[in-house]
Amino acid sequence: MSLLFTPLKIKSVEFKNRIVVSPMCQYSSVDGFASDWHLVHLGSRAVGGAALIMQEATAVSPEGRISYGDMGIWKDEHIEKLHQITSFIHEHGAVAGIQLAHAGRKASTEKPWEGDKQILSGENHWQTVSASPIPFREGEMIPHELTATEIASVINDFKNAAVRSLKAGFKLVEIHAAHGYLINQFLSPLCNQRTDGYGGSFDNRIKFLLEIIDAVKTVWPAELPIFVRISATDWVEGGWTIDDSVQLALVLKEKGIDLIDTSSGGTSPLAKIPVGPGYQVQLAAAIKKQTGILTGAVGIITNAQQAEEILQQEQADFIFMAREHLRDPYFALHAALELDENIEWPVQYARAKRNKK
């Protein structure tokens, strides 16, 4: 059997294969609420055979949204629709996961198809926050530097979001510490110029993330997985490096984190990112090799053979796929045919199943 279709159990949760629908913002919520769009979007990928369906970056507070169209989980009223979505995902043999997020200084933006720029005033504007009062781009608003009291409040927002995630039926939470969003802003020396206990040294800069993990673990069942997504490098001199990520992964492994979802970039518009097929796989491989923690590979992984080779070479344990799942919600079903794997199809679609030959 191919590794791509070999099951893997983490704690009490069994994944039927190694294919993950990576979290992808839809910018289609009003006041943070999920809608039928999200039910169909996420549900169709579960029907399509992926093992883990990760819900998009879901804001732990209103000001934690990237845009006014982002999904949220900051109030109990959000739970009902999310529960409908997770129930459908689980009914079709996939695992429902949620990515908990706070955008920090990269918040208060327009939707991508409306220009994607930061909204500096008026409707759908709010004050951004960060580790330090440094804007992401010149001309954007100066974020408010979070005080120690405000940091504690954000940590509590993540904790409460985890409680709601459990009530909504999710079996896995991922803490979003990548792509230049708030937690990443604390991790990276490019964004964090604090002089208190949350800035300066490596140990101080990772403290915010560790305190969020500790808070989430007080309410999240020990038998259910917790992932962390990181940007393994800033791709900027003087920024966060792969060596920092390896060091962080060792700490997170000790904390009981189950997998590092390994992405990169997002803290600086000056980053020179060598984008190409599988361009971030080497980062996942380095973390896995040097720490022994499970990793997820992500970044222009577009076909079954490429995914299989990553697993065969022990570079990662899961394959996170974003845009390819937008192009093909049934990627896993088609990948099985390509790799000559006989997997179950939804009974409603079984008459269309065929062998590759």
C-alpha positions in Angstrom: 0.0 0.0 0.0 1.1 3.6 -0.7 2.1 5.7 2.3 -0.4 8.4 1.1 -3.2 6.0 1.8 -1.8 4.4 4.9 -3.9 5.3 8.0 -2.2 7.1 11.0 -3.5 7.3 14.5 -2.7 10.3 16.7 -3.9 9.9 20.3 -7.5 8.7 20.0 -8.1 10.0 16.5 -7.5 7.8 13.4 -6.9 9.4 10.0 -7.7 7.1 7.1 -5.0 8.5 4.9 -2.3 11.3 5.0 -4.2 13.9 2.9 -5.2 17.1 4.6 -7.3 19.9 3.3 -5.2 22.9 4.4 -7.1 25.8 6.1 -8.1 28.3 3.4 -9.9 31.6 4.2 -13.1 32.0 2.3 -13.8 35.6 3.4 -17.5 34.7 3.2 -18.7 35.2 6.8 -20.9 37.9 8.3 -20.1 38.7 12.0 -18.0 35.6 12.1 -20.8 33.2 11.3 -20.3 30.1 9.1 -22.9 29.7 6.4 -24.1 27.1 3.8 -21.1 28.1 1.7 -18.7 26.8 4.4 -20.9 23.6 4.8 -20.6 22.9 1.1 -17.0 24.0 0.8 -15.7 21.8 3.7 -18.3 19.1 3.2 -17.4 18.5 -0.4 -13.7 17.9 0.5 -14.8 15.3 3.1 -16.9 13.6 0.4 -13.8 13.9 -1.8 -11.8 11.5 0.4 -9.4 13.6 2.4 -8.6 12.4 5.9 -8.5 15.7 7.7 -10.5 18.8 6.8 -9.0 21.9 8.4 -11.4 24.8 8.8 -10.0 28.2 7.7 -8.3 30.5 10.2 -11.1 31.1 12.6 -10.8 34.3 14.7 -10.8 34.0 18.5 -12.0 37.6 18.7 -13.6 40.2 16.4 -10.4 42.2 16.2 -8.5 39.0 15.5 -10.1 38.6 12.0 -8.0 39.3 8.9 -11.0 40.9 7.3 -14.6 41.6 8.2 -15.5 38.5 6.1 -13.5 36.1 8.3 -15.0 33.2 10.2 -15.0 33.5 14.0 -15.6 31.5 17.2 -15.6 34.3 19.8 -19.2 33.8 20.8 -21.5 30.8 21.6 -23.9 31.7 18.8 -21.2 30.6 16.3 -21.3 27.0 17.5 -24.6 25.8 16.0 -23.7 26.1 12.3 -20.1 24.8 13.0 -21.6 21.7 14.6 -23.7 21.1 11.5 -20.5 21.2 9.4 -18.4 19.0 11.7 -21.2 16.4 11.8 -21.3 16.2 8.1 -17.5 15.9 7.8 -17.5 13.1 10.4 -20.5 11.3 8.7 -18.3 11.0 5.6 -15.3 9.5 7.3 -13.0 12.5 7.6 -11.8 14.3 10.7 -12.9 17.9 11.3 -10.1 20.2 12.5 -10.2 24.0 13.3 -7.4 26.5 13.0 -7.6 29.1 15.8 -6.1 32.4 14.8 -5.6 36.1 15.6 -4.3 38.3 12.8 -2.7 41.0 14.9 -1.3 43.8 12.8 -2.4 42.1 9.6 -6.1 42.6 10.5 -8.7 45.1 9.4 -8.3 44.4 5.7 -10.5 44.4 2.7 -11.5 41.0 1.1 -9.0 39.8 -1.5 -11.3 40.3 -4.5 -12.1 43.9 -3.2 -8.4 44.9 -3.2 -7.0 43.2 -0.1 -5.7 46.5 1.4 -5.8 47.5 5.0 -8.9 49.5 5.9 -7.6 52.6 7.7 -10.9 54.2 8.7 -14.6 54.1 8.4 -16.8 51.0 8.0 -15.1 47.6 8.7 -12.1 49.3 10.2 -10.7 48.5 13.6 -7.5 49.2 15.5 -4.9 46.5 15.0 -2.6 45.1 17.7 0.8 43.5 17.8 3.8 42.6 19.8 5.3 46.0 18.9 4.0 49.2 17.2 5.5 48.3 13.8 3.2 48.2 10.8 3.5 45.4 8.3 3.8 47.8 5.3 4.6 51.5 5.0 1.4 53.4 5.0 -0.6 50.9 7.1 -1.8 51.8 10.6 0.6 51.5 13.5 -0.6 48.6 15.6 -1.3 49.0 19.3 1.4 47.3 21.4 -0.3 44.8 23.6 0.1 45.3 27.3 0.7 42.4 29.7 -3.0 42.6 30.7 -4.1 42.6 27.1 -1.9 39.6 26.3 -3.6 37.7 29.1 -6.9 38.6 27.6 -5.9 37.3 24.1 -4.7 34.0 25.7 -8.0 33.7 27.4 -9.7 34.2 24.0 -7.8 31.2 22.6 -8.9 29.2 25.6 -12.5 30.1 25.2 -12.3 29.4 21.5 -11.0 25.9 22.2 -14.0 25.3 24.5 -16.4 26.3 21.8 -14.5 24.2 19.2 -15.0 21.2 21.4 -18.7 22.0 21.7 -18.9 22.4 17.9 -17.6 18.9 17.4 -14.1 19.5 16.2 -11.7 16.6 17.0 -8.5 18.6 16.4 -7.3 22.2 17.0 -4.4 23.9 15.3 -2.9 27.0 16.8 -2.0 29.4 14.0 1.5 30.7 14.7 2.5 31.4 11.1 2.1 33.7 8.1 2.9 36.9 10.1 -0.2 36.8 12.2 -0.2 37.7 15.9 1.6 34.8 17.4 4.2 34.9 14.6 4.6 38.6 15.3 5.8 37.7 18.8 8.1 34.9 17.6 9.9 36.9 14.9 12.6 39.5 15.9 11.5 41.4 12.8 8.2 42.2 14.4 8.9 41.9 18.1 11.1 44.7 19.7 9.6 44.4 23.2 11.8 44.9 26.2 9.6 43.0 28.7 9.3 39.3 29.3 7.7 38.7 25.9 10.6 40.2 23.9 14.3 40.0 23.3 15.5 36.5 23.8 14.3 33.4 22.0 12.7 32.1 25.3 10.9 35.4 25.8 9.6 35.6 22.2 8.1 32.1 22.3 6.4 32.7 25.7 3.2 34.0 24.2 2.7 30.9 22.1 3.6 28.6 25.0 1.1 30.3 27.3 -1.6 30.0 24.7 -0.9 26.2 24.4 -1.0 25.9 28.2 -4.4 27.6 28.3 -5.8 25.6 25.5 -4.6 22.3 27.1 -6.6 23.1 30.3 -9.8 22.8 28.3 -8.9 20.5 25.4 -9.2 16.8 26.1 -5.8 15.1 26.4 -6.9 12.3 24.0 -7.5 14.8 21.1 -4.6 16.2 19.0 -3.2 19.7 19.0 -1.3 20.9 16.0 0.7 24.2 15.6 1.3 25.9 12.3 4.5 27.8 12.1 6.4 29.8 9.6 9.7 27.9 9.7 11.6 30.8 8.3 11.0 34.5 7.6 13.1 34.3 4.4 14.7 37.6 5.6 18.2 38.2 7.0 18.0 38.8 10.7 14.6 37.2 11.0 13.3 33.8 12.3 15.2 30.9 10.9 14.9 27.1 10.4 17.3 26.7 13.3 14.8 28.7 15.5 12.0 26.4 14.3 13.9 23.3 15.2 14.5 24.7 18.7 10.9 25.7 19.0 9.7 22.2 17.8 11.8 20.6 20.5 10.0 22.8 23.1 6.6 22.1 21.5 7.3 18.3 21.5 7.9 18.5 25.3 4.6 20.4 25.6 2.8 17.5 24.0 2.1 19.1 20.6 1.4 16.4 18.2 2.4 17.9 14.8 4.1 20.9 13.3 2.3 22.2 10.2 5.3 23.6 8.5 4.8 26.7 6.3 6.9 29.8 6.0 7.0 33.6 5.4 4.5 36.3 6.1 6.3 38.5 8.5 7.9 40.9 6.0 6.9 42.1 2.5 10.7 42.1 1.8 10.9 38.3 2.0 12.4 36.7 -1.1 10.6 33.3 -1.1 11.9 30.7 -3.6 8.4 29.6 -4.6 8.2 26.4 -6.6 6.9 22.9 -6.4 7.3 21.6 -2.8 9.4 24.6 -1.9 8.7 24.3 1.8 9.1 20.5 2.1 12.7 20.8 3.1 11.6 22.8 6.2 9.2 20.1 7.4 11.9 17.5 6.7 14.5 19.4 8.8 12.2 19.7 11.7 11.1 16.0 11.5 14.7 14.8 11.2 16.1 16.8 14.0 13.3 16.6 16.6 11.3 13.4 15.8 8.0 15.3 16.0 5.4 14.6 13.3 5.3 17.2 10.6 3.0 18.3 7.8 4.3 19.5 4.5 2.6 22.3 2.6 3.4 24.4 -0.4 2.7 23.7 -4.1 2.1 20.0 -3.7 -0.2 19.2 -6.6 -0.2 15.5 -7.5 -0.3 12.1 -5.9 3.2 11.0 -6.9 4.8 14.1 -5.5 2.9 13.6 -2.2 3.8 9.9 -2.1 7.5 10.7 -2.6 7.5 13.2 0.3 6.2 10.5 2.6 8.5 7.8 1.2 11.5 10.0 1.8 10.3 10.6 5.4 10.2 14.3 4.9 6.8 14.6 6.5 3.9 12.6 7.9 0.9 14.5 6.4 0.4 16.3 3.2 -1.4 19.6 3.6 -2.9 20.8 0.3 -4.6 24.1 -0.3 -5.0 25.3 -3.8 -5.1 21.9 -5.3 -8.1 21.1 -3.2 -9.8 24.3 -4.5 -9.1 23.0 -8.0 -10.2 19.5 -7.2 -12.4 18.8 -4.2 -12.1 15.1 -5.0 -8.3 15.0 -5.1 -8.0 12.1 -2.7 -10.4 9.9 -4.8 -8.4 10.7 -8.0 -5.0 10.2 -6.2 -6.1 6.7 -5.2 -6.8 5.9 -8.8 -3.4 7.3 -9.8 -1.6 5.2 -7.2 -3.7 2.1 -7.9 -5.3 2.1 -4.5 -8.7 0.7 -4.0 -10.4 3.0 -1.5 -14.1 3.4 -0.5 -16.0 6.0 -2.4 -19.2 7.5 -1.1 -22.0 5.1 -1.9 -23.8 7.8 -3.8 -20.8 8.1 -6.2 -19.8 4.4 -6.3 -21.2 3.8 -9.8 -18.7 6.3 -11.2 -15.7 4.6 -9.6 -13.3 3.0 -12.0 -9.8 1.5 -12.0 -6.9 3.6 -13.4 -6.3 1.0 -16.2 
